[in-house]
Amino acid sequence: MAVKAETNINPSELLPILKTIEKEMDGRRRALGPRLIDLDLLFYDDLVISCDELAIPHPLLHKRDSCCFRWLRLREFVHPV
């Protein structure tokens, strides 16, 4: 599933919130393998961010076909890079 949302929270503050939700729903955060929920920031407006904690657009986006197709349905797609 892909979700488009609006927020006033900046990406560096939003990511830890998403990770907390994952942990609370799934009991623990697993790096790989099956999960109950996986929340990622694929895009954030037209920002391009690359640092140790956060990369936007998501660096593995091109390997997630199902995410790409679902995202395209949510908006007129323009990749920021």
N, C-alpha and C positions, 0 to 999 in steps of 0.2 A: 504494500500500500504506500502511496505517496500522499503527503499532506502539504497543502500550501497554507501558511499562516502569516499573520501580521503581528509584530511585537515591537515594543520600544526597548527591549533588552538587546544589548549589543552581543555579537557572536561569541566573544570571549567569556561573557557571563552566561550565555545561553547553553553552551556546551556542557558545563558541569551540572546544570539543572537537568539536561537530558540524560546524562550518565547516572544521576541520582535516581531518576524515574526508572531507568533500566534496572538498576540494582534493587530497588524496592519491589519491582514487579517480578523479577526473576531470581531474587535471592542472592545472586552474586554476578559479577561482570566477568564474562568469558571472552577471551580474545578471539578464539575461533570455535567453530562448532555450532550446534543447534542452540537457539535461544528462544525464549518466549517472546521477547521484543528486542528490536534493534533500532535505535533512534540515531540518525545521522543528520548533520547539516550538509545537504548537497549543494545548496546555493544560499546566498544571503544578498538579496538585491543584485547589484552588479559588482559586488566586492570581490576582490582577489586577495586572499590572505594565505601566507605560507610561513608558518613558524612551528616550533617543536610541538606545541599543544594543539594547533588547529590549522587545517588546510581547507580553504574554500576557493573554488569548487572542490568537492570531495575528490581526492586523488585517484580513487578506484571507480569513479562513476562510469567510465567507459567500459568497465568489466561487469557492470550490473544492468544487463539489458532490461530486466523487468522494471527497474527503477526509472530508467530513461524513458521507456514507453509510457509509464504512468505519469511521469513528470510532464511530458509533452502534452498530455491531455489537460493539465492544470493551467497552462499559460501559453501565450505565444512565446515560443522558446527562442532565446538569444543567449548563447553561451558567452560569458564575460571574457574568456581567454581567446 
